[in-house]
Amino acid sequence: MKMDKNSNSLAKAQDDTFAQFCLQTLTPLISFPFQSEDWEMIKSQNTPCNCSKSGCLKLYCECFSKGKYCIGCNCINCFNVPEYESIRNKSVANLLHRNSNAFTTEKNTNKGCTCKKSGCLKKYCRCHVGGRTCDESCKCVECKNLSFTQISSKRLLT
């Protein structure tokens, strides 16, 4: 069955309306740092993710790792929405069982990264996700997440 552009827009609008209703009326089922602000504030603060294979249930999904639902994102097959709360809760519980600090931001700032193949430019790099460049605390290989000063000094050494 092929959907035209208008019916796709209508479905998206209905999804947004349902998500808005859920965010305003439902309380979280587990202790997880959800934001309870106004819908427009949530929408304006949300940086849309582009997840395609993870279902938005991995820590490198920006929305999921911040404890927020995917709202207005460009993701595919997303489970980080109120309709899939039970699946989402199982994923959160599984991650917290493996690592009790999984959703804390302290880990992103205290330790350096250990990236080997990504050049520290992917969302699973602690430094890159934390919005900082790699430094001497990192054990990364072939790092490309450097400040201008680090790049300049690296060129002088070679």
N, C-alpha and C positions, 0 to 999 in steps of 0.2 A: 504494500500500500504506500503510495507516494503522497507526501504532505506538501501542500503549497506554502509559500512564505507567510501568508496571512494566518493560516491555521497554526503554523509553528510559532508565530508571534503571540497568538492567543493562548497557546499552551504555556509559553514562557510567562506571560502575564498572570495566568492562573497559578502557576507554580510560585511566582513571587508573592502573590496575594496569600496563598496558603502558608508559605514560609513566614510571612509577616504575622499572620494570625498565630502561628505556633510560637514564634519568638515572644509575642506579647502575652500569651495566655498560659503556656505550658512551663512547668518548672523542670529542671534537669532531674534525671532519674538517679544520678550518682553525684558524688562530690567532685566536681570538675569545674575549673575556673571559667564559667560562662559569663558573658557580659549581658546585663539586663537593661542596657540603655534603650533609648527610643530607636525605632526602626530606621529612620533617616540617618541618625547618628551612626548606627551600625553600618549602614550601607556606605556612608561617606568615608568611614574609617577602614573599611575592608579593602585590602589589596587583593584583587582577583587572582586566583590560582589558575594554572593551565594543566593540571594533572590529567594524564591520559591512560595510565595503566594501573595506578595504585588505588583507584576508587576513593581517593582523598582520605585514606585511613592510615597513612604513614606520616612520620614526623617531618618529612621534607615537604609536605603540603603546608603552605603558610597558614591557611585558615585553621586546619586541624591542630597544628602545633601550638597555636595561640588559644585553643579552646573555643573557637568560633565555628559556626556553621558556614558552609559555602553559600554565599549570597551574591548573585550577580557575577559569578565566576565563569570561566571558559572551559571548565573541566568536563571530562567525558565519563559516563557511568559512575556518577558521584554517589557515595553512600554517606557523606558528611552533611546530611540534611535531616530535618525533623522526621520525615517519613520513614527513615531507616534508623531510628534511634536505638533499637535493640542491637542491630549489627554494629553500630557505632560504639555503643557501650561495651560490647564484647571486645572490640578492638582496643579501646582505651584500657579496659581491665587487663587485657593480655600484655599491652605495652608496660603498664604500671607494675605488673607481676614480674616482668623481666628486668625492669629498671624503675625503681621507685622515684627517681628524679627525672623521668622521661619528659615531663612537661614543664620543668623549671628552667628558667632562662640563665641561672647562675652558671650552669655547666658550659654555656656558650661563651662566657667571658673569662672564666678562671683557667681553663686549660687550652692549650694550643691544639691544632688539628693534626691528623695523621694521614692526610690524603696521599694516595700513591699514583693514581692515574688521571684524576680529574683536573689537575692544575689548580685546585682550590677555587674553581669557578662554578661549582654545582651547589644545589640547595642543601646537600647533606654535609658540606664543609662547615664546621662550627664557626670559623672566623667569618666566612662569607655570609652566612645566615645572620650572624651577630652584627653585620655591618662594619666590620673592621678588617684591616689588612693583617696578613700573617706576620709573625714576629719570631724572636728567638725561642719562644716557648713551644713553637710548632715543630713537628717532625715530618713535615710534608716533603714530597719528592717532586721536583720540577714545578715549583710554585709559580703561579701567574697572578696571585692576589697580593701584589706588592704596592707600597706607596711610591710616589715619585722619587723620594729620597733613596729608598731601597733600590729602585731600578737604576738610578744614577750611580750609586756606589757599586752596584753589581757590574755595571759597564766599565767602571774604572779598574776593577779587579781583573777583568778578562782582557 
